[in-house]
Amino acid sequence: MTATGARVAPARVPPGGTDGRRRVRTGLLAALVLALLGVLVVPAAGPAAAAGAGALPVTVAVTSVEPAVLRPDVDLVVTASVRNDGDEEVSAPQVSLLLSRFRLGARSEVAAWADAGPDDAAGSRVVAVPLAGPLPPGGSADVTLTLPAEDVRLLDLPDVWGPRGLAVEVTVGRSRLGLARTYVLWQPDGEVARARVAVVVPVVGPAAVADGAAPGTGGDPASGSEDEAQPDSTPDAMSGTQPEAGPGADPDAGHGAETGTETGNQTGTETGTETGDNPGAGTEAGPDADGVAAAATDDLEALTAPEGRLGRLLAATAGQDAVTWAVDPALVAGAAAGGPLARAWATTALDGPAADGWALPWGDPDAAALAHAARGGLLGVATALGAEAAATTGAGGAGDVVWTAGAADDATVAAAAAAGADVLVVDDPGAATAGGLATATTAQGDLVVATPDPLLTALLVEGRAPDGAAEVAGSTGTGPTPTPTPSTSTSTSTIVGTDDEDAAAGAPATTATARQRLLAETAVAARTAAGDRLLIAPGRDWEPQEERTAVLLAALADAPWVTTTDLAGLVAGGDDSPAADLPGRVVDEDETDPDDVRALADARAAARSFAAVASDPDALLAGVDATTLLPLSVAWRADPAGRDAAVAAALEALRGRAAGLSVAPVSTVNVVSAQSELRLSVRSALPADATVRLRVDPDRACLAADRSPTVTVPAGAEVAVPVHLVATANCDVTVRVSLTTADGIPVGEPVAFEARVSPTIESVGVVVVGALLAVFLVVGIVRTVRRGQSSTRGAGSGAEPGSLGVLGGRGTDTGAHPVVPDPSTTDDVPADRGTRP
């Protein structure tokens, strides 16, 4: 197609009376002639049109547009590189600069200019220059095109600022062989509308598990790295990512991995064998090392090296006032405890962007997965832990931000609000509020929902719009502005040797075109109320190209219609934000399985309940939260199999934390009394005193046990606890003995023993003994009576009886001798008087 319908904006009328008006008429006439000539130009297939149907044979890359924002009385200098990707030589090529003088007033118009076809209109030719020689197949040339200020011919009025279409064209005769489109930003003097633009970058480490819960080794799922790392043995290190099943794991079981390392607290057996002596081993108390400080040293060393993802991120964003870090405190704390490169990275980060950044929840958990498993409370745990770490380390103290890994539905927003987040960043290009701010109203209060602008973000991350097909070509950036030849349209060109390996079809994006598109988009957005606040937010795996990033951030800082700000400045005064348009429920297939989330939450709850028995619960809880949260990190979405193993390892470690107290095994007990006492031994392998209660539960009603009082077991000691038993009938019963907190919450593994209950044996013994005693009493009485009767009968036949005993028994012994009277008293004593009866 030809450039039909092209219009030329009226030239600025200079002062000077008739001469000025004559120059205006001359300019208008020249523009009209150029437009008419453009109508007559019909591109035809040239000799080098062998690059394929619909594609132009010459690739044009715009490598520099200076200045980025054109003002009156300033020349426009455009540098481009042209390359013959066809099979035939291009003879006598001409390179032209085309300008469309119509202001692009909407973002859709900006996109339409970039997406126009190779044969569509591209503006009026304002500069044209032939190349110095033909272009052989694969040959290339660099060319500089200068448009003098007096030939720009854009109105110098306050309200005409904004983007215009610009293009570089290669022709042979009337045939267009190559075309690249970009923009020129026109800025006359005067005030312009401004848009607040913030660049927020999530700074997260690799997927990891807590020390002591590491099933294997791995790389960095966030960046796609497959580098392996050995688990660190330091107390405050996390193991590597992409964990593999341990040597004892079932290869067919997703959760069958063994940790392969000591958790510091071996699980006690039912017989009460001794457990590990420190359930907090491998961790330190405190928010800066709550069981974790970083990924394995080797892994973090690679990531924080100058060529690593985190190293490049720091180099590209340090010192950029327009960039806000949303940093995972677990990463910063871990890097500070890592190898030399990681420590150096942490030091620089804490002196710069990390100190001024916002805090992500500890370990960057998957907010959507937690919400959909109805365990949003874990997000609150992570947010509080992150805020506490920020206060301690100084990383991320500006506020608390939750960052999704996709769409945010009602449940996710509610969980973030309940967690106390200040802002929810929704990493969803298709969101209804993409590119701006909205307010979500929940039962917990209002929450600011920020959604990145997908196009602006793609320009920063990839150097091109998301709908572009061309790869970002290597570019020299803007470089110094070439010195133009005064008062005339000038161009220079240099034929460059062939380079088949660098050939590419189409118009590649460059740093220069990315910058001009970024400025065009923000200029148009600044004119609309809906675009007055824009968020640019790369993903978690961003590995910035330092030169391009610096150019684009500098362009934003210098743009007259942009006010760069941090995240706090972007959300400030957001009371007038529209209501967030949220979907009811959106579940991503890459989310952590809800059953795994609930299992981790339950295991954490069990560990916390167990710690309640200790005189120093913190000694038992160090690292529990980190162990729970790290397998729930967003980074694990890139490695589902590794996540399964990490969840299994974390569950094993958490269950090990709920151990250390046990009841000594008991052999079979014989209960032969209705009331009896049984002494059971409670053993502790904990580092602190523990207060527990024994619960004894017979499985039959023939035996009951009284509720035992609480007992304090010293650290590492064993205490005997008496239990009162009440037996009511003969039976064989299984007795289950468990330990509980003072409130009755079970702790430790229960034990069981068999009891043979025979309380009737005691009753029969009492009856038998009583019967025997009665028999003996009767026999004694009978014998006594019989002896008395025999004595009485014997006395009546041979002698005078003495006194008669009780019940006819034998009387008092009187000596059984006759009384002999005293001769001296015979006169006074009657002769018939005998002894006293």
VOKOLTI-39827 format. One record per residue (C-alpha): x, y, z; residue in one letter. Coordinates in steps of 0.1 Angstrom, whole numbers, plus 2048, in hexadecimal, padded with zeros to 3 digits. Example, Ala and Ser with C-alpha at 12.3 -4.5 7.8 and 13.67 -1.06 7.14 Angstrom:
<atoms>
87B7D384EA;8897F5847S;
</atoms>
This chain:
<atoms>
800800800M;80A8247FBT;80983F814A;7E784A809T;7D386281EG;7F286F830A;7ED89283ER;8068AC847V;8008C2866A;8028E785FP;8248F6864A;82B90E881R;826931875V;84594687DP;84496B883P;84E981866G;82E98D854G;82C98582FT;84D97282DD;84195C849G;820955838R;83294E817R;848935828R;829924837V;818922816R;838914806T;83A8FA822G;8168F081EL;81A8ED7F8L;8398D87FCA;8278C1815A;80A8BE7FDL;8218B47E0V;83289A7F6L;81088C800A;80588A7DBL;8268797D2L;8208617EEG;7FE8577DFV;80F84F7BFL;8298397CEV;81E8157CDV;8377FC7DBP;83F7E07C4A;8527C07C8A;8777C77C6G;8937B17BBP;89A7A67DEA;87779C7E8A;8817787EFA;87E77B815A;85C76A815G;838774810A;82D792824G;85079A831A;8667B6824L;8897AA819P;89C7C682CV;89C7C7852T;89D7E9861V;8A67EE885A;8A3811895V;8C08138ADT;8BE8378B8S;8A48538B9V;8B28748C7E;8A58868DAP;88D86F8EAA;87588C8EEV;8778A58D1L;8728CA8D9R;86F8E78C1P;8908F48B1D;8A18D28B7V;8AC8BB89BD;8A089789BL;8BB87D895V;8B285988DV;8CB83D889T;8C281C879A;8D27FC86DS;8C67EB84DV;8CE7C8843R;8C67B4823N;8B579482ED;8AC78B80AG;8BD7757F1D;8C57907D8E;8DA7AF7D9E;8C77D07DFV;8D57EA7C7S;8D380F7CEA;8BE80D7EEP;8B182D7FDQ;8AA832822V;88F84B82CS;88185A84CL;85B85B84DL;847870865L;82287086DS;81889187AR;7F788688AF;7F88838AFR;7EF8618BDL;7D58678D7G;7CD8458E5A;7E18268EFR;7CE8138D5S;7DB82B8BAE;7FF8278C7V;7FB8018C4A;7EB8048A2A;809817895W;8217FC8A1A;80C7E0894D;8067EE872A;8117D8855G;8307DC840P;81D7EA823D;807802838D;80C828838A;82983384DA;82885984AG;838873834S;85B871828R;86F88D839V;893881833V;8A086A818A;8C485F810V;8D28447F9P;8EA82B808L;90E82C7FDA;90B80B7EAG;8F77EC7E4P;8ED7D47FFL;8F87B07F8P;8E4793807P;8EB79482CG;8FC7B6829G;8F37D2841S;8F97F8845A;8F5812860D;8E5833857V;8DF853869T;8C186985FL;8BF88D86BT;89F8A186AL;8A68C686FP;8908D8888A;8818EF86DE;8758D185AD;8648C0877V;8458D6871R;8328CD890L;81C8E68A2L;82C8F98BED;80D8FA8D4L;8098EF8F8P;7EF8D48F3D;7FE8C28D5V;8188AF8E8W;81988A8E5G;82486E8CEP;82686D8A8R;82E850891G;85184E884L;86083486CA;88082C859V;87A81E836E;89180D81CV;8868107F8T;8938087D5V;88181E7BDG;85C81C7C6R;85F7FB7D9S;8607F97FFR;8797DF809L;87B7E682FG;86A7F984AL;86D7FF870A;854813884R;85A8278A4T;84E8488B3Y;85986C8B8V;84D87E8D7L;8458A28D1W;8478BA8EEQ;8418DF8E9P;8458F6906D;8298F6920G;81B8E293CE;8118BE936V;7FC8A4948A;81088C95DR;80C867965A;81B857984R;82F83897AV;83F81F992A;85580298AV;8527E69A4V;8687C89A2V;8637A79B6P;88479C9C4V;8827779CDV;89975A9D0G;8977379C3P;87E71D9CFA;88B70F9EFA;8836FBA0EV;88E701A32A;8AF6F2A3ED;8A86D0A4BG;88B6CBA33A;89E6C9A13A;8966AB9FDP;8B06B19E3G;8C26CB9CET;8B96E29B2G;8BC70299FG;8A672199BD;88371A98EP;87C73F98DA;896744973S;895723962G;8B871A96ES;8C06F6971E;8E06FB984D;8E36E39A2E;8ED6ED9C4A;8F76D89E2Q;8E36DFA02P;8F56F6A1AD;8FE6E9A3CS;8FE70AA4DT;8E370EA67P;8D172BA56D;8D171FA32A;8B6711A1CM;8BC6F4A05S;8BC6F89DFG;89F6F89C8T;8906DE9B0Q;8946C39CBP;89669F9C2E;8896829D6A;8A16759F0G;8B16539EFP;895644A04G;8796529F0A;8606409DAD;86664C9B7P;8416489AFD;83565C9CDA;8336819CBG;8376869F0H;84F6699F8G;86F67C9FAA;885679A18E;898697A25T;8B9686A26G;8C369EA42T;8BD6A0A67E;89F6B5A71T;8AE6B9A93G;8906A7AA3N;88B683A9BQ;868676A9ET;863662ABEG;85563EABCT;83862FACDE;84E61FAE6T;85B640AF2G;87E63EAE3T;89465DAE7E;88F678ACET;8A7693AC1G;8B16ADADAD;8AA6CCAC7N;88C6D1AB1P;8996F3AA7G;8BA6E7A99A;8C56F7A79G;8B2717A80T;8B5736A93E;89A749AA5A;89176BA98G;882779A78P;8A277BA65D;8A8756A66A;887745A6FD;894723A64G;8A0731A43V;8B774CA36A;8BC744A12A;8BF72A9F7A;8DD7139F7A;8FE7279F7T;90871B9D5D;8E77239C5D;8E67469D4L;90A74C9CAE;9007469A6A;8E175B9A7L;8F37799B8T;9117789A2A;91479698AP;90678096DE;8EC76F983G;8C7779984R;8C978B9A5L;8EB79B99DG;8DE7A997CR;8BE7B598DL;8D27C89A7L;8E97D898EA;8CC7E3978A;8B67F2993T;8CE7FF9AEA;8CD8249B0G;8AD82799CQ;89483C9AFD;878831998A;87D80C9A3V;86E7FD9C2T;8787DA9CEW;85F7C29DBA;8777AC9EDV;87478B9FED;88478FA20P;88E76AA20A;8A4770A02L;8B678EA11V;8BC77DA33A;8C875EA21G;8DF771A0AA;8EE782A28A;8F7760A37A;903751A16G;923751A02G;93976F9FAP;9267799DBL;9047759ECA;91078AA0AR;91D7A59F3A;8FC7A69E1W;8E97A8A01A;8FF7C4A0ET;8FA7D99EET;8D57D19EDA;8D07DCA12L;8E37FCA0BD;8CC8049EEG;8AC7F69DEP;8A47DC9F9A;8A47F6A15A;88B80CA03D;8767EF9F6G;8577DDA01W;8557BBA12A;84679DA02L;838782A19P;85476CA26W;85E752A0CG;8467629F2D;82A7499F7P;80F7429DDD;7F37589E9A;7D97499D2A;7E27259DCA;7DE72EA01L;7BD7409FBA;7AF7239E6H;7B870AA01A;7A771FA1BA;7C8724A2DR;7CB749A28G;7D874CA4BG;7FA740A3FL;7FC75FA2AL;7F8773A49G;813760A5AV;82B766A3CA;82278BA3BT;828790A60A;84977DA5EL;854792A40G;84B7B2A52A;85E7A7A70E;87C79EA5BA;87A7BFA4AA;87C7D1A6BA;89A7BCA75T;8AE7BCA54T;8A37DDA45G;8977CCA25A;8747D5A19G;86A7ECA35G;854803A20A;8357EDA21G;8277CBA1CD;81E7BF9F9V;80F79E9EEV;8187949CAW;80277B9B8T;80D76399DA;7EF768987G;7CC77498AA;7BE77F9ACA;79B7749B4D;78577D9D2D;7957639E9A;7B976E9E1T;7B17929E7V;79F78AA08A;7BD776A13A;7D5792A0BA;7BF7ABA1DA;7BD795A3CA;7E2790A3BA;7E77B6A40G;7F67BDA1EA;7F77E2A13D;7F67DA9EEV;7EE7BC9D9L;8017BA9B8V;7EE7A599FV;805795985D;7EA79196BD;7EC7A394AP;7C879B943G;7BA7AB962A;79F7C595EA;7B47DF971T;7D47D795EA;7EC7F495FG;7DC80797CG;7CE80699FL;7AD7FA9ADA;79E7F69CFT;7907D59DBA;7787D59F8T;7797B7A0FT;76C7ADA31A;78E7B5A3FQ;78E7D8A2FG;7997E9A0ED;7B87DD9FCL;7CB7EF9E0V;7CD7D89C2V;7E97E19A9A;7EB7D1987T;80A7D7971P;8067E594ED;80E7C8938P;81B7DC91BL;8317F392EL;83E7D6942T;8467C2923A;8597E0915L;86F7E1934L;8747BC936V;8777B1912E;87D7D28FFG;85E7CE8EAR;8387CE8ECA;8297AC8F5P;8187A98D4D;8397AE8C1G;8477918ADA;86B79C8AAA;8867938C3E;8987B08D4V;8B67B68BFA;8D87C08CDG;8D97E58CES;8F37FF8D6T;8D88138E8G;8D48388E3T;8F88428E5G;9048658E0P;8EF87B8C9T;90087E8A7P;9098A089CT;8F28AB87FP;8FB8C0862T;8EB8E2868P;8CD8EE854S;8CB8D083CT;8BD8AD83CS;8DC897840T;8E3872841S;90185C843T;90483783BS;91E81C83FT;91D7FA82DI;9237DF846V;9307BC83DG;91979E83AT;90F78B85AD;8F876E852D;8F5764876E;8E678687FD;8CC786864A;8A8788870A;88778F85EA;8717AC868G;8787CC87CA;88A7C389CP;8827D58BCA;89F7E98CBT;8A67FC8EBT;89E81C8D7A;87C8108CAT;8738028EDA;87B8248FCR;8678378E3Q;84981F8E7R;84B82390DL;84A84990AL;82E8488F1A;819831907E;81E846926T;818867914A;7F685B908V;7EE84C92AA;7F686C93CA;7DA87E928R;7C0867937T;7B386495BA;7B583E95AA;7D983F951G;7E685796BD;7F583B980R;80882096FL;81A80297DL;8377F096CI;83F7CF97DA;8557B496EP;851790978G;86477D992R;87B76E978D;88678F969W;8AA79095EE;8AF7B4953P;8C47BF936Q;8D77DB949E;8DC7F392CE;8B87F291FR;8AB7F4943T;8C081394AA;8B4824929V;88F81E930L;890828954L;8A384894BA;88984F930A;86D84C949L;87F863962A;88587D947D;86387C936A;85089D93CP;82F88B940W;83B870959V;84187397ET;85485598AT;84C8499ADT;85082C9C3D;8338149CCL;8298299EAA;8268489D4G;8128359BBL;7F88289D3V;7F68499E7A;7D685B9E3G;7C683D9D3G;7A48439E4D;79584B9C2D;7A182A9B2S;7858169A1P;7777F79B2A;78A7D89A9A;7797C1990D;78279F99EL;77877D991P;7657669A9G;77E74A9A9R;79C743993V;7B272499AV;7D3720988D;7DE6FD980E;80170498CD;7F570D9AFE;8006F79CDT;7E76DB9D3D;7CE6E69EEP;7D36C6A00D;7F96CDA03D;7F26F0A10V;7DA6E3A2AR;7F26C8A34A;80E6E1A3AL;7F76F8A4DA;7EB6DBA63D;80F6CFA6AA;8196F3A74R;7FB6F5A8BA;8056D4A9BA;8296E0AA0A;81C700AB1R;8056ECAC7S;8216D6AD1F;8376F3AD9A;81D6FFAF2A;8296E5B0BV;84C6F4B0EA;85670EB26S;86771FB09D;85171AAEAP;86772FAD4D;883716AD8A;86D6FCAC7L;85D713AADL;87C722A9DA;87A71BA77G;85770CA78V;847728A64D;862729A4AA;861703A46T;83B706A40T;83D724A28L;85A71DA11L;84A6FF9FEP;82D7169F7L;84272F9E4S;83773C9C2V;8597319B5A;84E70C9B8W;83471199DR;85070B984A;8586E9993D;83A6D699EP;84C6B69A4A;8666C79B9G;84B6D89CCR;83B6B69D5D;85C6AB9E3A;8616CB9F6A;83E6C9A05V;8456A5A10A;8666AFA20A;8576CDA32A;83B6B7A40L;85469EA4DE;8686BAA5DA;8496CAA6DL;83E6A9A7BR;8606A4A89G;85B6C5A9BR;83D6B7AADA;85269CABEA;869698ADCG;85068EAF6L;846669AFBS;838650B13V;84F633B1CA;842612B0EP;82D5FEB26V;82A5D8B27S;80A5C5B2FT;7FB5D0B50V;7E65BAB68N;7CC5CEB7BV;7BE5B9B98V;7B15D5BAES;7925EBBAAA;7A9608BB3Q;7CD609BA9S;7E9620B9EE;7FE61DB7EL;81E630B7AR;82763BB56L;84864BB4BS;84866BB35V;868672B23R;874693B14S;88F69AAFBA;8866BEAF8L;89E6DBAFFP;8856EBB17A;86F6DFB34D;84D6D3B28A;82C6D3B3BT;8156B7B30V;7F86A2B3BR;7F467CB38L;7D4670B28R;7CB64CB2EV;7AF63EB19D;7A5619B1EP;79060CB01D;7775FAB18R;761607B34A;76D5ECB4CC;78C602B54L;78D627B59A;7A9640B60A;7A7660B74D;7B2680B63R;7D7685B6BS;7E56A6B76P;7FE6BAB61T;8226B0B65V;8416C4B5CT;85C6AFB4CV;87F6BFB4DP;8926C2B2DA;8A26A1B23G;89468FB41A;87B674B4AE;85F677B64V;84865CB72A;823666B73V;80A653B89P;7E864AB7AV;7CB63FB8FH;7B7621B80L;794616B89V;78A5F2B7FA;7665E7B80T;7665C5B6EA;77C5AAB60N;7875B2B3DC;7A55B5B25D;7A95D9B1AV;7C05EDB04T;7CB60DB14V;7D662BAFFR;7ED644B0FV;7F4666B00S;803687B0AL;7F06A7B07T;7F66CBB0FT;7E56D9B2EA;7C86E2B18D;7C46BFB0BG;7D56C3AE8I;7E76A3ADFP;80D6A4ADDV;824688AD3G;81B665AC8E;804650ADEP;80E62EAECV;7F7610AF4A;7F95F2B0BF;7E35D5B15E;7D45D2B38A;7C45B3B47R;7AA5C0B60V;79F5A7B7BS;7915BBB99P;77C59BBA4T;79B58ABAFI;79E5A3BCBE;77959FBD5S;77B579BD7V;79A57BBECG;788592C05V;76A57AC07V;78055CC0CV;79556CC27V;775578C38G;765556C37A;784546C45L;78555FC62L;760557C69A;767532C6AV;784536C81F;76F54BC98L;753531C9AV;76B515CA0V;77C528CBCG;75B52ECCDI;74F50ACCAV;7704FDCD8R;76E515CF5T;74B50BCFFV;7534E6CFDR;7724EAD13R;75D4FCD2DG;7434E1D2FQ;75D4C5D33S;76D4D7D51S;74C4DBD63T;7424B6D61R;7644ABD6EG;7624C1D8EA;73F4B4D9AG;74A48FD9FS;76A492DB3G;76D4B4DC5A;75B4D3DCFE;7564EADB3P;76850BDB1G;75952ADA3S;746524D83L;755534D63G;742549D4BV;72A535D34L;730515D48G;755516D43G;76F50ED5BR;76D521D7BG;788533D8ET;7A351ED9AD;7A151DDC0T;7BC504DC3G;7A44E6DC6A;7B04DFDE9H;79B4DDE09P;79F4FAE21V;7B14EFE41V;7A5504E5FP;7BF516E74D;7BE506E96P;7C1527EA6S;7A1533E97T;78B514E97T;775521EB2D;76D540E9ED;767530E7DV;74951BE78P;7504F7E71A;73B4F6E52D;74B515E40R;76050DE22G;770522E07T;75F540DF7R;74B537DDAP;
</atoms>
